[in-house]
Amino acid sequence: MRIFVTGGAGYIGSHMVAALAEKGFDILVYDNLSTGHADALVSGKLVVGDLGDAQLLGSTLHDFRPDAVMHFAAFIQVGESVREPLSYYRNNSMNALSLLEAMAKEGIKHFIFSSTAAVYGNPERVPITEDQTLRPINPYGSSKAFVEKILEDVSHAGDFRYVSLRYFNAAGADPLNRIGERHDPETHLIPLILKAAKGERESLAIHGTDYPTPDGTCIRDYIHVTDLAAAHVQALEYLFSGGKSDVFNCGYGHGYSVREVVNAARAVTGINFPVKEAGRREGDPPVLVADSSKIKRTLNWQPRYDDLHLIINTAWEWEKKNPYRA
Ligand SMILES: NC(=O)c1ccc[n+]([C@@H]2O[C@H](COP(=O)([O-])OP(=O)(O)OC[C@H]3O[C@@H](n4cnc5c(N)ncnc54)[C@H](O)[C@@H]3O)[C@@H](O)[C@H]2O)c1
């Protein structure tokens, strides 16, 4: 089977490529390398191209004739999306639409979409079930929610089928330590903590210590990137065996506060890095935890790395080896 992976040179996409290669899929990555890295591909071929380049996208899909498309390529920073909404709607919503049009032209009918917990905004209830109303509170979340709506409508209009996976906080690195997280600038908690532990940052800032949580800091559901990639493989097999279009949360169903993650990282690294308490960031819900029963039940997804110390340890092994200072 041939799989076309947009954004496959990025953090999650590169772990996806590793998981697909392990299963014997034929992989073509399409990535403009705006935030990705060509050397993050442990397998497959790379076409360096932009999703906005309709001609290159169309001819690449035509030549490769994939059985499915996995769409990771996007901009991912919430704060930046507030400052530059147009570029987020262009890259995350419009380019997804162009990709779907190019797929329709080539008769490609299976699609897996990287959605996000940000589509929920401030959730009505926690753990969050997939049926909660989507009320994104920033352009990043809205740009993804639009795509979900488009997918729903397209699937009703023909025999196109998709799975949309709403990731909570992807974290950790390849257990074989070939690839890991390399965002620049980095905005995610665990790599920021580890950069503080390495001395590459002066300290780790905790944004908000007065939230209505047991220790006052935000709680998030951290999912190991290898378990996340495995969820995509399950989703792919589900679509190939005739499964109907659907949406699933990807998280473990329990969360950790920022202070708990800091303490776990101190235990894993053995380094007592400095921490500074700072003010809240706008738009951070106090608790985001997935109800993950639907994906476990429907796709038979069974996480293997549901352990905060293990997640941090894989990320730490990668950080120690990683020469980049992103
Ligand atoms: N990292 C997380 O915790 C998280 C959480 C929820 C959802 N997601 C979603 O997962 C996906 C991957 O996130 P990531 O953390 O791996 O990000 P990333 O920035 O590491 O990867 C994105 C990749 O897409 C490529 N890309 C971006 N725009 C492109 C374009 N116009 N044409 C071609 N390639 C383009 C980049 O070069 C990069 O390789 C995104 O869609 C993101 O919204 C991530």
The ligand as an SDF file (V2000), in Angstrom:
LIG
                    3D

 44 48  0  0  0  0  0  0  0  0999 V2000
    2.7360   18.6950   18.3620 N   0  0  0  0  0  0  0  0  0  0  0  0
    1.5800   18.5650   18.9850 C   0  0  0  0  0  0  0  0  0  0  0  0
    1.5160   18.3580   20.2140 O   0  0  0  0  0  0  0  0  0  0  0  0
    0.2870   18.6250   18.1960 C   0  0  0  0  0  0  0  0  0  0  0  0
   -0.9310   18.6250   18.9100 C   0  0  0  0  0  0  0  0  0  0  0  0
   -2.1140   18.6640   18.1810 C   0  0  0  0  0  0  0  0  0  0  0  0
   -2.0960   18.6580   16.7900 C   0  0  0  0  0  0  0  0  0  0  0  0
   -0.9050   18.6700   16.1430 N   0  0  0  0  0  0  0  0  0  0  0  0
   -0.9260   18.6690   14.6630 C   0  0  0  0  0  0  0  0  0  0  0  0
   -0.0210   17.6890   14.1790 O   0  0  0  0  0  0  0  0  0  0  0  0
    0.5580   18.1030   12.9430 C   0  0  0  0  0  0  0  0  0  0  0  0
    2.0600   17.9670   13.0170 C   0  0  0  0  0  0  0  0  0  0  0  0
    2.5670   18.7470   14.0990 O   0  0  0  0  0  0  0  0  0  0  0  0
    4.1150   18.7480   14.4400 P   0  0  0  0  0  0  0  0  0  0  0  0
    4.2480   19.0230   15.9050 O   0  0  0  0  0  0  0  0  0  0  0  0
    4.7690   17.5470   13.8720 O   0  0  0  0  0  0  0  0  0  0  0  0
    4.5870   20.0500   13.6420 O   0  0  0  0  0  0  0  0  0  0  0  0
    5.9040   20.3050   12.7730 P   0  0  0  0  0  0  0  0  0  0  0  0
    5.9920   21.7750   12.5640 O   0  0  0  0  0  0  0  0  0  0  0  0
    7.0780   19.6120   13.3710 O   0  0  0  0  0  0  0  0  0  0  0  0
    5.5480   19.5870   11.3920 O   0  0  0  0  0  0  0  0  0  0  0  0
    4.7850   20.1940   10.3610 C   0  0  0  0  0  0  0  0  0  0  0  0
    5.4390   19.8260    9.0400 C   0  0  0  0  0  0  0  0  0  0  0  0
    4.6430   20.3410    7.9690 O   0  0  0  0  0  0  0  0  0  0  0  0
    5.4890   20.9970    7.0180 C   0  0  0  0  0  0  0  0  0  0  0  0
    4.6710   22.0280    6.3640 N   0  0  0  0  0  0  0  0  0  0  0  0
    4.0230   23.0770    6.9620 C   0  0  0  0  0  0  0  0  0  0  0  0
    3.3660   23.7910    6.0340 N   0  0  0  0  0  0  0  0  0  0  0  0
    3.5690   23.1920    4.8410 C   0  0  0  0  0  0  0  0  0  0  0  0
    3.1420   23.4490    3.5090 C   0  0  0  0  0  0  0  0  0  0  0  0
    2.3870   24.5210    3.2020 N   0  0  0  0  0  0  0  0  0  0  0  0
    3.5450   22.6170    2.5090 N   0  0  0  0  0  0  0  0  0  0  0  0
    4.3210   21.5390    2.7930 C   0  0  0  0  0  0  0  0  0  0  0  0
    4.7520   21.2400    4.0390 N   0  0  0  0  0  0  0  0  0  0  0  0
    4.3910   22.0610    5.0460 C   0  0  0  0  0  0  0  0  0  0  0  0
    6.6450   21.5400    7.8470 C   0  0  0  0  0  0  0  0  0  0  0  0
    7.8290   21.7770    7.1010 O   0  0  0  0  0  0  0  0  0  0  0  0
    6.8370   20.4090    8.8740 C   0  0  0  0  0  0  0  0  0  0  0  0
    7.7210   19.4150    8.3990 O   0  0  0  0  0  0  0  0  0  0  0  0
    0.0520   19.5240   12.7030 C   0  0  0  0  0  0  0  0  0  0  0  0
   -1.0240   19.4630   11.7800 O   0  0  0  0  0  0  0  0  0  0  0  0
   -0.4370   19.9750   14.0650 C   0  0  0  0  0  0  0  0  0  0  0  0
   -1.4790   20.9150   13.9640 O   0  0  0  0  0  0  0  0  0  0  0  0
    0.2900   18.6630   16.8000 C   0  0  0  0  0  0  0  0  0  0  0  0
  1  2  1  0
  2  3  2  0
  2  4  1  0
  4  5  1  0
  4 44  2  0
  5  6  2  0
  6  7  1  0
  7  8  2  0
  8  9  1  0
  8 44  1  0
  9 10  1  0
  9 42  1  0
 10 11  1  0
 11 12  1  0
 11 40  1  0
 12 13  1  0
 13 14  1  0
 14 15  2  0
 14 16  1  0
 14 17  1  0
 17 18  1  0
 18 19  2  0
 18 20  1  0
 18 21  1  0
 21 22  1  0
 22 23  1  0
 23 24  1  0
 23 38  1  0
 24 25  1  0
 25 26  1  0
 25 36  1  0
 26 27  1  0
 26 35  1  0
 27 28  2  0
 28 29  1  0
 29 30  1  0
 29 35  2  0
 30 31  1  0
 30 32  2  0
 32 33  1  0
 33 34  2  0
 34 35  1  0
 36 37  1  0
 36 38  1  0
 38 39  1  0
 40 41  1  0
 40 42  1  0
 42 43  1  0
M  CHG  2   8   1  16  -1
M  END
$$$$
